Amino acid sequence: MKHLLPEKQYFKAALHTHSTLSDGKVTPEKVKEAYKEKGYQILSLTDHEMCFAHPELNDENFLTLNGYEMMIYEDVVRMNARTYHINFISKSPENRWQHYHPNLRPYMEGHESELVFDEPEERVYSVEEANRLIKKANEKGFFAVYNHPVWSLQNGRDYLDLKGLWGVEVFNYGSYHGGCEEDMSQCYHELLREGNALCPVAADDSHRLSEVGGGWTMIGADALNYESVVEAMEQGNVYASSGPEIKSLTVDGNLLRITCSEAGNVAYLTNGRENGRAFGTKEEPLTEAIFDLTKWKEGITEEWKDKAFFRLCVTSPEGKKAWTRAYYLKDLA
């Protein structure tokens, strides 16, 4: 039997948040306090266009990751204009490098002398530009997470050719709180089918206290320190949730087994049409589900042997969800 979710301690992470350093309404100290009260142990303050380190917020039970949110606007005036919002999370606590756009100085006012950047760069809205900026950030030592494509008014023409991402937001509580569609897992699934190995991210995108605690990413690491958490992220030891807990995910031969908190249903989703769903009832909700991988394996052609995947989505009786990452043949070895 192999544990697809390694038997580690899983830390609750907020990977998309804002503070008064940009357009948030709450100070970094208050942001930490709010998340710690809700059981989070990891926080990345991804303020717009400004990468800061927050070692003053760290303690033995709480870790901050350096990060920031970069924007590429089709038009900064039109409310129906498309936009790329991409979070960059540093793999090192010493690294605060960032992209710098000269037209976004209002965000940086009073902080420019504290920022670490190369020469200022203009940005032109296109997938090619997004890929250029992602590539440069990857080379500088950052994970890249594609944020809230529904709120950003984007569709396949904007995201299917994106490369170099570590993760995609499958759930954004800030978008949901503001009235947008909250579940963006279709975008995630489409990018997986394009051959991208990606992790799911559920996040708050919080700007105020009312947006804290609606989505999180669970990271299975050896310890609560920067090096261990980054290693876990690189290995894909994560799942995303807006409510349910995934307790274990194992494969034994061709049998895939998930155990979880009480669920109304568990969906088994693949790169093709060989999917499945297990249902509980109100009286007897599911706490485990088993799926047979045989047909999925038999349907994998030579072209798809490195791209074929499966993933699971747990839905609670209240309709909240948890998402595993995609798993491939190599993960079963």
Backbone torsions as a table, in degrees:
resi	resn	phi	psi	omega
1	MET	NA	135.6	179.4
2	LYS	-115.9	135.9	176.9
3	HIS	-88.9	108.6	177.6
4	LEU	-72.1	-36.2	167.4
5	LEU	-95.0	107.1	-175.5
6	PRO	-56.7	150.4	179.4
7	GLU	-78.7	82.9	-178.7
8	LYS	-127.2	175.6	169.4
9	GLN	-81.4	131.8	-178.2
10	TYR	-103.4	122.8	-177.3
11	PHE	-102.0	137.7	-176.9
12	LYS	-84.5	121.5	-171.5
13	ALA	-121.8	137.4	170.5
14	ALA	-104.6	107.9	-172.4
15	LEU	-104.5	7.2	178.5
16	HIS	-150.0	97.7	-178.3
17	THR	-142.7	161.6	179.7
18	HIS	-133.9	157.1	-179.2
19	SER	-136.9	-173.8	178.1
20	THR	-67.8	-6.8	173.9
21	LEU	-68.7	-22.8	172.2
22	SER	-128.0	-114.2	-175.1
23	ASP	-104.8	14.5	175.1
24	GLY	-76.8	161.6	-177.5
25	LYS	-101.7	0.1	-172.3
26	VAL	-127.8	139.4	179.3
27	THR	-66.5	156.8	176.5
28	PRO	-53.2	-39.9	-180.0
29	GLU	-62.4	-42.0	179.0
30	LYS	-71.5	-32.2	176.1
31	VAL	-62.4	-47.9	178.0
32	LYS	-57.2	-48.7	-177.4
33	GLU	-57.0	-43.8	-178.4
34	ALA	-65.5	-41.8	-179.2
35	TYR	-72.7	-38.2	179.8
36	LYS	-64.1	-36.9	178.0
37	GLU	-63.3	-25.7	-179.4
38	LYS	-97.8	15.4	172.0
39	GLY	87.0	10.9	177.4
40	TYR	-80.0	147.8	176.3
41	GLN	-118.4	-12.2	-178.1
42	ILE	-130.5	136.9	-179.0
43	LEU	-139.4	131.4	168.2
44	SER	-116.5	114.3	174.8
45	LEU	-82.6	102.3	-174.4
46	THR	-101.2	62.3	179.9
47	ASP	-64.7	149.3	-175.2
48	HIS	-60.8	123.1	169.2
49	GLU	60.5	19.2	179.9
50	MET	-142.6	116.7	-179.8
51	CYS	-99.9	113.3	178.2
52	PHE	-119.4	155.1	166.6
53	ALA	-98.4	146.7	-178.7
54	HIS	-128.8	57.4	-179.5
55	PRO	-62.7	-22.8	179.4
56	GLU	-66.6	-17.3	-179.9
57	LEU	-91.2	-11.1	-176.8
58	ASN	-75.7	144.3	167.7
59	ASP	-147.6	-176.3	-173.8
60	GLU	-64.0	-17.6	-179.4
61	ASN	-117.6	14.0	-175.6
62	PHE	-152.8	132.5	-176.3
63	LEU	-129.3	135.7	173.6
64	THR	-106.9	144.5	176.3
65	LEU	-113.0	133.6	177.7
66	ASN	-64.9	134.9	178.4
67	GLY	-166.4	169.3	174.7
68	TYR	-159.9	164.2	179.0
69	GLU	-111.3	124.6	178.8
70	MET	-101.9	144.0	-176.5
71	MET	-125.7	141.2	170.4
72	ILE	-128.8	111.3	-176.1
73	TYR	-98.0	137.0	169.6
74	GLU	-67.1	-39.3	178.4
75	ASP	-158.6	123.9	-175.3
76	VAL	-78.1	-6.4	-176.7
77	VAL	-101.3	-47.8	-174.4
78	ARG	-68.2	129.2	178.9
79	MET	-70.9	-18.6	179.0
80	ASN	-102.0	18.7	178.1
81	ALA	-81.7	145.7	177.7
82	ARG	-77.1	157.0	179.6
83	THR	-154.4	142.7	169.0
84	TYR	-94.1	128.3	169.0
85	HIS	-121.3	119.6	-175.4
86	ILE	-129.4	126.1	175.2
87	ASN	-87.7	137.1	173.0
88	PHE	-116.5	124.2	-177.9
89	ILE	-117.4	123.3	-173.6
90	SER	-72.5	142.7	177.1
91	LYS	-86.6	-0.2	-179.6
92	SER	-137.9	137.8	179.3
93	PRO	-67.6	-17.8	179.2
94	GLU	-87.7	-14.4	-172.7
95	ASN	-90.2	116.5	176.9
96	ARG	-124.4	20.2	177.8
97	TRP	-59.6	151.0	176.9
98	GLN	-153.8	160.8	167.1
99	HIS	-69.7	151.3	179.3
100	TYR	-134.2	124.9	178.8
101	HIS	-114.4	120.8	-174.9
102	PRO	-63.5	-23.3	-179.1
103	ASN	-84.1	-0.8	-179.4
104	LEU	-108.8	26.0	-179.7
105	ARG	-59.7	-30.6	178.3
106	PRO	-54.4	-34.8	176.9
107	TYR	-67.7	-30.8	-170.2
108	MET	-96.2	-2.8	-173.7
109	GLU	-54.1	126.4	-179.7
110	GLY	86.9	-4.6	-176.6
111	HIS	-125.7	-2.9	-172.6
112	GLU	-56.2	-37.2	-178.5
113	SER	-68.0	-17.6	-178.7
114	GLU	-91.6	-10.9	-172.5
115	LEU	-88.6	152.1	-179.0
116	VAL	-116.0	113.6	-175.6
117	PHE	-154.1	164.9	172.5
118	ASP	-86.0	-158.0	177.1
119	GLU	-63.3	143.4	176.5
120	PRO	-56.8	144.7	-178.2
121	GLU	-127.9	134.9	169.5
122	GLU	-72.3	158.1	177.7
123	ARG	-129.8	134.1	177.7
124	VAL	-115.8	131.4	-175.6
125	TYR	-66.5	112.8	173.9
126	SER	-171.2	158.6	177.4
127	VAL	-68.3	-31.2	178.3
128	GLU	-64.3	-40.6	178.3
129	GLU	-66.8	-42.3	177.6
130	ALA	-59.5	-43.0	179.8
131	ASN	-66.1	-36.8	177.7
132	ARG	-62.0	-44.6	-177.7
133	LEU	-71.8	-36.4	175.0
134	ILE	-63.2	-46.2	-179.1
135	LYS	-58.3	-45.1	-179.2
136	LYS	-64.2	-42.5	178.8
137	ALA	-64.9	-39.9	175.3
138	ASN	-57.4	-45.5	-179.2
139	GLU	-64.7	-28.6	179.1
140	LYS	-84.5	-1.9	174.7
141	GLY	96.9	41.6	-178.7
142	PHE	-126.9	141.8	162.7
143	PHE	-74.3	146.5	176.9
144	ALA	-118.7	130.7	179.5
145	VAL	-123.6	125.1	179.1
146	TYR	-83.2	121.5	-171.1
147	ASN	-99.5	147.5	168.2
148	HIS	22.1	66.4	179.9
149	PRO	-61.4	-27.5	179.3
150	VAL	-70.1	-50.7	177.1
151	TRP	-58.5	-33.9	-178.3
152	SER	-78.8	0.7	176.9
153	LEU	62.4	32.4	-177.5
154	GLN	-103.3	157.3	175.5
155	ASN	-137.6	-165.8	-173.6
156	GLY	-55.8	-34.1	-178.9
157	ARG	-63.8	-24.2	-178.9
158	ASP	-89.9	-30.2	-170.9
159	TYR	-119.2	-15.5	-173.7
160	LEU	-66.5	-23.8	179.3
161	ASP	-99.5	9.4	176.9
162	LEU	-66.6	139.7	-179.9
163	LYS	-132.8	153.5	174.8
164	GLY	87.3	8.5	178.4
165	LEU	-78.6	145.6	168.8
166	TRP	-91.0	-38.4	-175.4
167	GLY	-145.6	166.7	176.7
168	VAL	-135.0	134.3	175.1
169	GLU	-69.3	118.0	173.3
170	VAL	-91.6	-17.2	179.3
171	PHE	-148.8	131.9	177.5
172	ASN	-129.7	107.1	-175.7
173	TYR	-66.9	-33.1	176.7
174	GLY	-61.0	-42.2	176.7
175	SER	-62.7	-45.9	178.3
176	TYR	-60.5	-45.6	-178.9
177	HIS	-61.3	-31.6	-179.5
178	GLY	-90.1	3.0	174.1
179	GLY	105.6	-3.0	179.8
180	CYS	-83.1	165.4	171.2
181	GLU	-60.3	131.5	-173.0
182	GLU	-94.8	-25.4	-174.1
183	ASP	-96.1	113.8	-176.9
184	MET	-114.8	28.7	-175.2
185	SER	-70.9	-19.5	176.8
186	GLN	-64.3	-42.3	175.3
187	CYS	-58.5	-45.8	178.5
188	TYR	-58.1	-46.2	-178.0
189	HIS	-63.9	-41.2	180.0
190	GLU	-64.4	-40.5	177.7
191	LEU	-66.4	-35.5	174.8
192	LEU	-62.3	-42.5	-179.8
193	ARG	-65.9	-20.3	175.3
194	GLU	-80.9	1.0	176.1
195	GLY	96.6	14.9	179.5
196	ASN	-94.8	127.9	174.0
197	ALA	-87.9	111.9	-171.4
198	LEU	-133.1	153.0	174.6
199	CYS	-100.6	144.9	175.0
200	PRO	-81.6	142.2	177.8
201	VAL	-126.5	129.4	168.8
202	ALA	-112.2	132.2	-172.0
203	ALA	-147.5	166.2	179.6
204	ASP	-91.4	-33.4	-169.0
205	ASP	53.0	43.4	-170.0
206	SER	-74.0	135.9	173.2
207	HIS	-117.8	-16.0	-178.6
208	ARG	-146.4	166.0	-173.5
209	LEU	-63.4	-29.4	-179.7
210	SER	-67.0	-13.0	-179.1
211	GLU	-103.2	10.7	-177.8
212	VAL	-90.3	129.6	169.1
213	GLY	98.0	15.3	-178.9
214	GLY	-93.6	-19.5	-179.5
215	GLY	-152.1	148.2	-178.2
216	TRP	-154.1	163.0	176.1
217	THR	-119.0	125.2	179.4
218	MET	-91.3	127.3	-175.8
219	ILE	-118.9	119.3	-178.8
220	GLY	-91.0	105.0	-174.1
221	ALA	-127.5	163.9	179.0
222	ASP	-73.0	-28.9	-178.1
223	ALA	-159.0	162.9	179.1
224	LEU	-90.3	72.4	172.5
225	ASN	-141.4	164.2	-170.9
226	TYR	-58.6	-47.9	-176.3
227	GLU	-61.2	-45.2	-177.6
228	SER	-67.4	-39.9	-179.6
229	VAL	-67.1	-42.4	177.6
230	VAL	-63.6	-42.2	177.4
231	GLU	-59.8	-42.3	178.9
232	ALA	-63.5	-41.3	178.2
233	MET	-64.4	-41.4	178.5
234	GLU	-64.2	-33.3	179.9
235	GLN	-83.4	-6.9	-179.3
236	GLY	75.4	28.0	179.0
237	ASN	-84.1	66.2	-174.6
238	VAL	-143.1	157.6	160.1
239	TYR	-146.1	162.3	-176.7
240	ALA	-114.4	151.5	-177.2
241	SER	-154.8	148.2	167.1
242	SER	-113.7	9.2	-179.9
243	GLY	177.1	-61.9	-173.6
244	PRO	-67.2	153.0	173.3
245	GLU	-103.6	132.8	170.7
246	ILE	-97.6	117.3	-173.2
247	LYS	-90.7	-35.3	176.8
248	SER	-158.8	154.9	175.9
249	LEU	-144.6	112.2	-174.3
250	THR	-131.1	158.7	172.2
251	VAL	-131.1	133.1	179.9
252	ASP	-131.7	104.5	-171.1
253	GLY	66.1	-120.1	178.2
254	ASN	-102.8	8.3	-177.3
255	LEU	-100.4	120.8	178.2
256	LEU	-100.0	126.4	-175.7
257	ARG	-127.4	131.0	175.6
258	ILE	-121.4	137.3	170.1
259	THR	-117.7	144.9	-170.3
260	CYS	-156.5	172.5	169.6
261	SER	-67.0	172.1	-173.5
262	GLU	-55.1	131.5	-175.1
263	ALA	-132.2	146.9	172.2
264	GLY	-79.9	-35.2	174.8
265	ASN	-160.1	160.2	175.1
266	VAL	-129.4	124.8	-179.4
267	ALA	-100.4	137.6	175.2
268	TYR	-109.7	116.3	-171.0
269	LEU	-123.2	135.0	-177.6
270	THR	-125.2	-179.8	177.0
271	ASN	-72.8	-9.5	-179.5
272	GLY	-123.9	-148.2	-178.4
273	ARG	-98.2	1.5	-179.6
274	GLU	-84.9	77.7	-176.9
275	ASN	-114.6	174.8	178.4
276	GLY	-161.9	167.5	178.6
277	ARG	-151.8	132.3	174.7
278	ALA	-104.5	137.2	-175.2
279	PHE	-115.6	139.6	167.2
280	GLY	-101.6	-173.5	175.9
281	THR	-127.3	170.3	177.9
282	LYS	-61.9	-38.0	-178.9
283	GLU	-77.8	-33.4	-178.2
284	GLU	-133.4	79.6	177.2
285	PRO	-66.3	156.1	178.7
286	LEU	-72.5	146.8	166.4
287	THR	-127.9	-3.0	171.6
288	GLU	-156.3	157.0	175.7
289	ALA	-146.6	147.8	-179.7
290	ILE	-126.3	133.2	179.1
291	PHE	-128.0	145.1	-179.1
292	ASP	-95.1	123.2	-177.6
293	LEU	-86.5	0.8	-171.5
294	THR	-57.5	-52.7	-176.6
295	LYS	-66.0	-35.3	176.9
296	TRP	-61.3	-46.5	179.9
297	LYS	-63.2	-43.6	-177.8
298	GLU	-64.5	-26.2	-177.1
299	GLY	-87.8	1.0	-177.0
300	ILE	-82.1	116.8	178.0
301	THR	-84.9	170.6	177.9
302	GLU	-57.9	-39.4	-179.7
303	GLU	-63.3	-32.2	-173.9
304	TRP	-102.5	7.1	-172.2
305	LYS	-64.3	-27.5	178.2
306	ASP	-98.7	-8.5	-176.4
307	LYS	-109.1	-21.3	-175.9
308	ALA	-63.9	135.9	-175.5
309	PHE	-145.3	164.4	165.8
310	PHE	-135.6	156.9	175.4
311	ARG	-150.4	166.8	-178.0
312	LEU	-126.5	149.0	175.2
313	CYS	-132.4	121.7	179.5
314	VAL	-99.5	129.4	176.8
315	THR	-116.6	124.7	-179.5
316	SER	-74.1	164.7	175.7
317	PRO	-56.8	-24.6	179.6
318	GLU	-88.5	-2.3	177.5
319	GLY	94.9	2.8	176.2
320	LYS	-82.2	157.7	-169.1
321	LYS	-129.8	159.1	168.3
322	ALA	-134.3	141.7	-173.5
323	TRP	-124.7	127.2	170.5
324	THR	-82.8	166.8	170.1
325	ARG	-76.4	176.5	175.0
326	ALA	-82.6	142.7	177.4
327	TYR	-119.2	147.1	-172.3
328	TYR	-123.0	172.0	179.4
329	LEU	-54.2	-40.3	-178.4
330	LYS	-63.7	-26.1	179.4
331	ASP	-73.3	-17.6	-177.7
332	LEU	-89.5	-12.4	-175.2
333	ALA	-69.7	NA	NA
